Amino acid sequence: MMKLYGSLASPYVARVVLAARYKKLELPVEMPAGGIKSPEYLAKNPFGKMPTLEHDGRCVIESQVICEYLEDLYPNPTLLPGDAGGRADARTISRVTDLYVYPESRALFQHMNPASRDAAAVESGKAAYAGVLGKLDGLMPGGPWAAGEFSIADCSLVPMVVLMQRSIVPALDATDPVALPALGRWWTQVMADPTTSVFVGEYGAAVDAFLARLRGG
Ligand SMILES: N[C@@H](CCC(=O)N[C@@H](CS)C(=O)NCC(=O)O)C(=O)O
């Protein structure tokens, strides 16, 4: 029995959900009963973050590790296709998203509310965020998917792009990731594919609902 703790509005949870969907795995997603800071949940994930995968009594944390755990258990269809170089490309794109893009976007999220916005911090934050997106774009080796064939890189990039497009892009006029050349070509593929295009709508609705709750709507 496999279960994923978290909310789909989290891009890290969404990454795992997209990976499971690609592999056609049954993976129920639910918030832990007492929330992610409850003693029960902290026993599963000591960092109190989502997602956590529970499978046969084992808890696996960190979205990238969960995706690779699913890959090890269910290698077909693979999320790490190709040779060592192709798999390195896929892992690099995913890791750059986590280590460089999210921290820069998180700095901008602090300024979503116009009432408490610091204009100078927004301008420098937007430049830093655009800079890492440019580097990410340069790492994409050619299509149709982010690392060639469909991979963990796409599972990481789709939620990241949708989250930015629903939040800091409209609110702060930050760079839309798909305005960059390689990301733009990749986005055409994402929207042409039935699994990913449906997921874009589903995840976008979860993000919109989360942002509306934040605004008190
Ligand atoms: N590196 C972690 C990041 C997980 C993460 O930051 N999740 C956020 C939701 S988007 C969270 O649980 N935040 C709650 C908190 O930090 O209190 C992963 O890839 O799973």
The ligand as an ORCA input file, in Angstrom:
! r2SCAN-3c Opt
* xyz 0 1
  N      13.279     19.612     -0.650
  C      11.927     19.258     -0.279
  C      11.101     20.536     -0.217
  C       9.719     20.295      0.370
  C       9.044     21.607      0.778
  O       9.697     22.634      0.991
  N       7.716     21.554      0.892
  C       6.994     22.718      1.341
  C       5.681     22.868      0.570
  S       5.950     23.521     -1.034
  C       6.606     22.532      2.791
  O       6.263     21.433      3.205
  N       6.643     23.616      3.554
  C       6.165     23.629      4.903
  C       7.162     24.170      5.860
  O       8.327     24.379      5.492
  O       6.763     24.389      7.006
  C      11.354     18.261     -1.300
  O      11.831     18.261     -2.439
  O      10.493     17.443     -0.934
*
